[in-house]
Each structure stands twice: as C-alpha cells, then as structure tokens.
Amino acid sequence: MDKIDYFPKNSLFLLKDSLEKISKSQENQIYLTDFKNPTICLILSIVLGFFGADRYYIGDTLIFVIKLILGLVCVSLSDVTADYDVLIGLYAIFFVVDIFLVHFRVKEQNLKKLELVLAKF
C-alpha cells in the first residue's frame, strides 16, 4: 500500500491479517477509497487553519464553524484595542495545538474508512 503515511503508525500492523487476505478486486476498492492526505491537511492547517480550513477539509463542520467565527472575531478585534489581546492570545494557542490535533485526526479518520472497507469483505 503506497498510502501508508495516511494512517497512524502501527495501525496497519493490527490489520495485517485482514490486508493479507484481500483479493485483487478488494485491493482495487481500497485504492479507490477517498482517503484524506495528511500533508495537505497539515499545509491547510498552517496556512489557513486560523479560519478553520483544515477542519473543513477533514469534515469537522462544527469545529470549522467555531474556528471561522473566532478567527474572524480575532482579526476584527486586533485593530480595535489592546483589551482583547488575551482572547487573541488564547485563540493563537488553540490554533497551534490544533495543528497537531488535526494531523492525527485525519489519520484516524482514514483508518476508520479502511476498517469500514475491510468489514465489507
């Protein structure tokens, strides 16, 4: 499988028996499954994650909306006054932590998709 980096480390080892027993058509079905690319997610998280683009990419709609609203509020408040520096600072910390969280989350979602495909066989 050439998409081994799309999954958490050591997770495919747990599915090794199931993966060894699949046929060629089942293997093709796995290749056709839409797995999210963790590298693209990481880039989105760094560049546009302040506005929730990373969460939109992986399908976490609620967190996307929260990050979008908080990002827009922080940007609009940054020019108004220094009274909101604490809010902006807290959101910046959340933004940095979420970069790491979203990278692991996309790999977990890919693993769940793979398990669902394997369960059909």
Order of alpha helices (4+ residues) and beta strands (2+ residues): alpha-alpha-alpha-alpha-alpha-alpha-alpha
